[in-house]
Amino acid sequence: MKLLTPFCSLALLLLTGCASMSGGRSAHFSNWAPGTSPAEVGTRVAERFFKHELDYVDGSRPFVIYPEVISWYGSLEVARLTKNKDLQDRFVRKFDYFLTPDGAKHINPAAHVDYSVFGAVPLENYLLTKNQKYLTLGKGFADRQWDKPTADGVTSEARYWVDDIYMMSLVQTQAFRATGDRKYLDRAALMAVAYLDKLQQPNGLFFHAPDTPFFWSRGNGWFAAGIAEVLTDLPENHPQRARILAGFKKMMVTLLATQSEEGRWRQLVDKPEAWLESSGTGMFAFAMVTGVKQGWLDAKTYGPAARRAWLALVKNLDANAAVADVCIGTNTAVSQRVTAPAAQLKYYLDRGRATGDLHGQAPIMWTAMALLR
């Protein structure tokens, strides 16, 4: 590893944004005011989720659903990175219920991106404990996703909603991390390229779906976060890496230009009349922090934007670690039989806002873990 030059060392101390050579750290990602550090905030949000009753408990849903899964993943990573063994062990033990006959009834067996992502949590448990029972369960979801690929080699679960790419990317990259088998990365890369080709527009942003041409914040956030997960593990010489990285960087350029002065992005990224939304912001922040630390993005350019986004999210957390202004669950406009362009625009602008919704809680933990890595 190269030694820091005296100039760069001084710059780090002065917080001018010079990147450290150790892990690609940026000075923009340190010197946090009390109450704003990734370790403190990430732990607060994870502890809130630990106390959260999953939907199947009150009967509102029969199965564990993806916002719960991605929050569990973020909680485990925050616990690992903060060396909070107590929190980590509590989440691992809590998961063991799903290994029982009663618990298994709450795991949806349907071949759907929103349910297959469940495998990411037992795979994380395996990475933390090396207990084979978690690997067997988690790998089963990743393998099943490719049981019946389409003629072009992608999973039959692909529906070309931009949301999908995170769900598929996470379970496949987690399977790679747990097994070292490159086929899982190949699958994730194949899906990333297919969705880039289908949904990315000249400005770098993504339509929610081919028939719903709006740049919904969380939809774009799903892609940004999912691609950051894939690129983190994708080898430099992988045949799809250049294409994926180019698409990622193109997206980041427009995100940089559309970030609000307050630090968050809007419900529709390119519409100044849209309200400031927290879930997409958390996902963009995760992607930018990861990009800077991995050296894909220029630290002086993107470091300040990522820091501003993080601090805006923290500012919008209440005393109970619940973040405000989270767009409620949102299907594509066309799937809701909203087809006229003006009506579609209204559909997105009028979506309800929630506080403490897991769609927004999880990305805060992802950003915290990116800052801690």
C-alpha positions in Angstrom: 0.0 0.0 0.0 1.3 3.5 -0.9 2.1 5.8 2.0 0.2 9.1 2.3 2.1 12.1 1.2 2.6 14.8 3.8 0.4 17.1 1.8 -2.4 14.5 1.7 -2.0 13.8 5.4 -2.4 17.5 6.2 -5.4 17.8 3.9 -7.1 15.0 5.8 -6.5 16.7 9.1 -8.0 19.9 7.6 -11.0 18.1 6.2 -10.4 19.4 2.7 -11.7 16.2 1.1 -8.4 14.5 0.2 -9.1 10.8 0.1 -7.1 8.5 2.4 -5.4 5.6 0.7 -6.7 3.3 3.5 -9.9 1.8 2.3 -10.7 4.8 0.0 -11.9 6.9 3.0 -12.8 10.5 2.3 -12.4 13.2 4.9 -16.0 14.1 4.2 -16.9 10.9 6.0 -15.4 11.7 9.4 -15.6 14.3 12.2 -19.2 13.9 13.0 -21.0 16.1 15.4 -22.6 14.4 18.5 -25.6 12.4 17.5 -24.8 12.2 13.8 -22.1 9.6 13.6 -22.8 6.5 11.5 -22.2 4.2 14.4 -24.6 6.0 16.7 -27.3 6.6 14.2 -27.1 3.1 12.6 -27.3 1.5 16.0 -30.3 3.6 17.0 -32.2 2.7 13.8 -31.2 -1.0 14.1 -32.4 -1.1 17.8 -35.7 0.4 16.7 -36.0 -2.3 14.1 -35.2 -5.1 16.6 -38.3 -3.9 18.6 -40.4 -3.7 15.4 -43.2 -6.2 15.1 -43.1 -7.9 11.7 -46.3 -7.8 9.7 -47.2 -11.4 10.1 -47.4 -11.0 13.9 -50.4 -8.8 13.8 -51.8 -10.7 10.8 -51.6 -7.8 8.3 -49.6 -10.1 6.1 -49.0 -13.8 6.2 -45.4 -13.6 5.2 -42.2 -11.7 5.9 -42.0 -8.9 3.2 -39.0 -7.4 1.6 -38.8 -4.1 3.6 -38.4 -6.3 6.7 -35.7 -8.4 5.0 -33.6 -5.4 3.8 -33.9 -3.8 7.3 -32.7 -7.1 8.9 -29.7 -7.2 6.5 -28.8 -3.6 7.3 -29.1 -4.2 11.1 -26.8 -7.2 11.0 -24.2 -5.3 9.0 -24.4 -2.3 11.4 -24.0 -4.6 14.3 -21.0 -6.3 12.7 -19.2 -3.1 11.7 -19.7 -1.5 15.1 -18.6 -4.8 16.8 -21.8 -4.8 18.7 -21.9 -8.6 19.4 -24.9 -8.3 21.6 -27.0 -6.7 18.9 -25.7 -9.1 16.3 -26.5 -12.2 18.4 -30.0 -10.9 19.2 -30.8 -10.6 15.5 -29.3 -14.0 14.7 -31.2 -15.7 17.5 -34.4 -13.9 16.5 -34.1 -15.3 13.0 -33.9 -18.9 14.2 -37.7 -18.9 14.6 -37.9 -19.1 10.8 -36.0 -22.4 10.9 -38.9 -24.0 12.9 -42.0 -25.5 11.2 -44.1 -22.6 12.6 -41.7 -19.9 11.4 -41.3 -21.5 8.0 -45.0 -20.9 7.3 -44.2 -17.2 7.2 -41.6 -17.5 4.4 -43.3 -17.0 1.1 -42.4 -19.8 -1.3 -43.5 -17.9 -4.4 -40.9 -17.2 -7.1 -41.0 -13.4 -7.0 -38.2 -10.9 -6.5 -39.9 -9.5 -3.4 -39.8 -12.9 -1.7 -36.6 -14.4 -3.0 -34.6 -11.6 -1.4 -35.4 -13.3 1.9 -32.4 -15.5 1.3 -30.0 -12.5 1.9 -30.6 -12.6 5.7 -29.7 -16.3 6.3 -26.7 -15.8 4.0 -25.6 -12.8 6.2 -26.1 -15.0 9.3 -23.9 -17.6 7.7 -21.2 -15.0 7.0 -21.3 -14.0 10.6 -21.5 -17.4 12.3 -20.4 -20.0 9.6 -23.4 -22.1 10.7 -24.3 -24.4 7.7 -28.0 -24.2 8.4 -28.1 -20.6 7.3 -26.1 -21.2 4.2 -28.4 -24.1 3.1 -31.5 -21.9 3.5 -30.1 -18.8 2.0 -28.4 -20.4 -1.0 -31.7 -22.2 -1.8 -33.3 -18.8 -2.5 -30.5 -17.7 -4.8 -30.5 -21.0 -6.7 -34.2 -21.2 -7.0 -34.2 -17.7 -8.6 -32.5 -19.2 -11.6 -34.4 -22.5 -11.7 -36.1 -21.6 -15.0 -34.2 -18.8 -16.8 -35.6 -17.2 -19.8 -34.2 -17.7 -23.3 -31.7 -14.8 -22.8 -30.5 -16.3 -19.6 -32.1 -14.0 -17.0 -34.3 -15.1 -14.2 -38.0 -15.6 -14.9 -38.7 -13.4 -11.9 -37.5 -10.4 -14.0 -40.5 -8.1 -14.6 -38.5 -5.0 -15.6 -39.6 -2.8 -12.8 -36.6 -0.8 -11.6 -37.2 -1.9 -8.0 -36.3 -5.5 -9.0 -32.6 -5.0 -9.4 -31.8 -4.5 -5.7 -33.8 -7.5 -4.7 -32.1 -9.8 -7.2 -28.7 -8.2 -6.8 -28.6 -8.6 -3.0 -29.5 -12.2 -2.8 -27.1 -13.2 -5.6 -24.2 -11.1 -4.3 -24.8 -12.5 -0.8 -24.7 -16.0 -2.2 -21.3 -15.2 -3.8 -20.0 -13.7 -0.6 -21.0 -16.9 1.3 -19.8 -19.4 -1.2 -17.2 -17.7 -3.4 -18.9 -19.2 -6.5 -18.7 -16.7 -9.3 -21.9 -17.9 -11.0 -23.8 -15.8 -8.5 -21.9 -12.6 -9.6 -22.4 -13.5 -13.2 -26.2 -13.7 -12.7 -26.2 -10.3 -10.9 -24.1 -8.7 -13.6 -26.3 -10.2 -16.4 -29.4 -8.8 -14.7 -27.8 -5.4 -14.2 -27.0 -5.1 -17.9 -30.4 -6.2 -18.9 -32.1 -3.6 -16.8 -29.6 -0.9 -17.8 -30.5 -1.6 -21.5 -34.2 -1.6 -20.8 -34.7 1.2 -18.4 -31.8 3.7 -18.2 -32.5 6.9 -20.1 -30.0 9.4 -21.7 -29.9 11.5 -18.5 -28.7 8.4 -16.6 -31.9 8.0 -14.6 -34.4 5.1 -14.8 -38.0 4.8 -15.7 -40.0 3.0 -13.1 -41.0 0.6 -15.8 -41.0 0.7 -19.7 -44.7 1.8 -19.6 -44.3 4.2 -16.7 -41.8 6.9 -17.8 -41.2 8.7 -14.5 -38.1 9.0 -12.5 -39.4 7.9 -9.2 -36.9 8.5 -6.4 -37.0 5.2 -4.6 -37.1 3.3 -7.8 -33.9 4.9 -8.9 -32.6 4.4 -5.4 -33.2 0.6 -5.7 -31.0 0.6 -8.8 -28.3 2.8 -7.4 -28.0 0.7 -4.3 -28.2 -2.6 -6.1 -25.5 -1.7 -8.6 -23.3 -0.5 -5.7 -23.7 -4.0 -4.1 -22.8 -5.7 -7.4 -19.8 -3.5 -8.3 -18.3 -4.0 -4.8 -17.7 -7.6 -5.5 -17.5 -7.7 -9.3 -13.9 -8.4 -10.5 -12.1 -5.7 -12.4 -11.8 -8.1 -15.4 -15.4 -9.2 -15.5 -16.8 -8.8 -19.0 -19.9 -6.8 -17.8 -18.1 -4.5 -15.3 -17.3 -1.7 -17.7 -20.9 -1.5 -18.9 -22.3 -1.5 -15.4 -19.8 1.0 -14.0 -20.5 3.4 -16.9 -24.2 3.2 -16.2 -23.6 3.8 -12.5 -21.5 6.9 -13.2 -23.9 8.3 -15.7 -26.7 8.1 -13.1 -24.5 9.7 -10.4 -23.9 12.8 -12.6 -27.6 13.5 -12.8 -28.1 12.8 -9.2 -25.4 15.3 -8.3 -27.2 17.9 -10.3 -30.6 17.3 -8.9 -29.8 17.1 -5.2 -31.7 19.7 -3.2 -29.9 22.3 -1.2 -31.3 20.7 2.0 -29.5 17.4 1.0 -32.3 15.1 0.0 -33.7 14.3 -3.4 -37.3 14.7 -4.5 -40.1 12.2 -4.9 -39.7 12.6 -8.7 -36.0 13.3 -9.0 -36.3 15.7 -11.9 -39.4 17.6 -10.8 -38.7 20.7 -8.7 -42.4 20.8 -7.5 -42.1 17.3 -6.0 -41.6 16.9 -2.2 -38.4 15.9 -0.6 -38.3 12.2 0.0 -36.1 10.1 2.4 -36.0 6.6 1.2 -34.5 7.4 -2.2 -32.1 9.8 -0.5 -30.8 7.0 1.7 -30.3 4.8 -1.2 -28.5 7.4 -3.2 -26.3 8.3 -0.2 -25.4 4.6 0.2 -24.4 4.4 -3.5 -22.4 7.6 -3.4 -20.5 6.8 -0.2 -19.7 3.3 -1.6 -18.6 4.8 -4.9 -16.3 7.3 -3.3 -14.8 4.7 -1.0 -14.3 2.2 -3.8 -12.7 4.9 -6.0 -15.4 4.8 -8.7 -16.4 8.4 -7.9 -14.3 11.5 -7.3 -14.2 12.2 -3.6 -14.0 16.0 -3.9 -17.1 16.0 -6.1 -19.3 13.4 -4.5 -18.0 13.3 -0.9 -19.8 16.6 0.0 -23.0 15.5 -1.6 -23.0 12.2 0.2 -22.3 13.9 3.5 -25.0 16.4 3.0 -27.5 13.7 2.2 -26.5 11.7 5.3 -26.9 14.8 7.6 -30.3 15.6 6.0 -31.5 12.1 6.8 -30.3 12.4 10.4 -32.0 15.7 10.8 -35.2 14.1 9.7 -35.0 11.4 12.3 -37.2 11.8 15.4 -36.4 11.0 19.0 -37.6 7.4 18.3 -35.2 7.0 15.3 -38.0 7.1 12.8 -37.3 9.0 9.6 -39.9 11.3 8.1 -41.1 11.8 4.5 -40.9 8.2 3.3 -43.0 7.4 0.2 -45.4 4.6 0.9 -45.3 1.4 -1.1 -45.7 2.3 -4.7 -46.5 0.0 -7.7 -46.0 1.3 -11.2 -48.7 3.7 -12.3 -49.8 1.4 -15.2 -50.2 -1.5 -12.9 -52.7 0.6 -11.0 -54.5 1.4 -14.3 -53.2 4.9 -14.4 -52.1 5.5 -18.0 -52.6 9.1 -19.1 -49.3 11.1 -18.6 -50.9 13.8 -16.5 -52.6 11.3 -14.3 -49.3 9.3 -13.9 -47.5 12.5 -12.8 -50.2 13.2 -10.2 -50.0 9.6 -9.1 -46.4 10.0 -8.0 -46.6 13.5 -6.7 -49.6 12.6 -4.5 -48.2 9.4 -3.0 -48.6 9.4 0.8 -45.7 10.1 3.2 -45.0 8.0 6.2 -42.7 8.3 9.2 -40.7 5.2 10.3 -41.7 3.2 7.2 -39.1 0.4 6.7 -38.6 1.5 3.1 -36.8 4.5 4.6 -35.4 3.0 7.7 -33.3 0.3 5.9 -31.4 2.8 3.6 -30.3 4.8 6.6 -28.7 1.6 8.0 -27.1 0.9 4.6 -25.6 4.3 4.5 -24.3 3.9 8.0 -22.7 0.6 7.1 -21.2 2.2 3.9 -19.7 5.0 6.1 -18.4 2.4 8.6 -16.8 0.1 6.0 
